[in-house]
Amino acid sequence: MKTDDLICVLAADSKSRWRVSNLLCVALLAAVPISVIGFFMEMGVRPDIATAVHNPFFDLKFVVTISLALSAVALSLHLSRPEATLRGVILILAVPVCLLAGGIAVEMMLPQKVAWLARLVGTNSRICLTAIPLLSMPFLAASLVALRHGAPSRPALAGAFAGLLSAGLAATLYASHCTDDSPLFVATWYTLATALVVAIGALAGSRVLRF
């Protein structure tokens, strides 16, 4: 390949990635009001929110979900390129995992009035398993629309990470309603709800993102 041709290919690839990232940003911003309206119509923030913000485990929920969403956004954009692989870059997901694992370790070292199994089960598990997937749907639809403008070679995988970022955003919203602040609860029920959205994203992506 001649130097001029190589420059043109690199320029086109850079332009395509910039376009997809812009579209994803706009699409997600457009989805925010839909999920937020649905959230406040059906749930709303917890009544003790003013007190809860002083609980480090409450704050940790947002740190974990936001870091998950940002990591998944980066991976989704990466997978929108036809030559992309997950080798090396998937380690970015270690950030939310390590944060949550650290929270669990700290909680287990602290004296607790409630048994660890009761903290794990919590009181909002059913709501969590329903709310996060439902709040994720506008974000997932927006993500898939934006990623269609890329050229993912593995559409199901790209769709799965679109589901992951959608679940991360939805979980961030839901966390302000959830009164179960234990990292054990988050690791169990938030993860199960997220896995459901990832599966839906993979199924939808295998069809919507195919080119």
Sequence and secondary structure as in RCSB ss.txt:
>XXXX:A:sequence
MKTDDLICVLAADSKSRWRVSNLLCVALLAAVPISVIGFFMEMGVRPDIATAVHNPFFDLKFVVTISLALSAVAL
SLHLSRPEATLRGVILILAVPVCLLAGGIAVEMMLPQKVAWLARLVGTNSRICLTAIPLLSMPFLAASLVALRHG
APSRPALAGAFAGLLSAGLAATLYASHCTDDSPLFVATWYTLATALVVAIGALAGSRVLRF
>XXXX:A:secstr
  HHHHHHHHHHHHHHHHHHHHHHHHHHHHHHHHHHHHHHHHT S TTHHHHTT HHHHHHHHHHHHHHHHHHHH
HHHHTSTT   TTGGGGGHHHHHHHHHHHHHHHHS  SS HHHHHH S HHHHHHHHHHHHHHHHHHHHHHHTTS
  SSHHHHHHHHHHHHHHHHHHHHHTT     HHHIIIIIHHHHHHHHHHHHHHHHHHS  
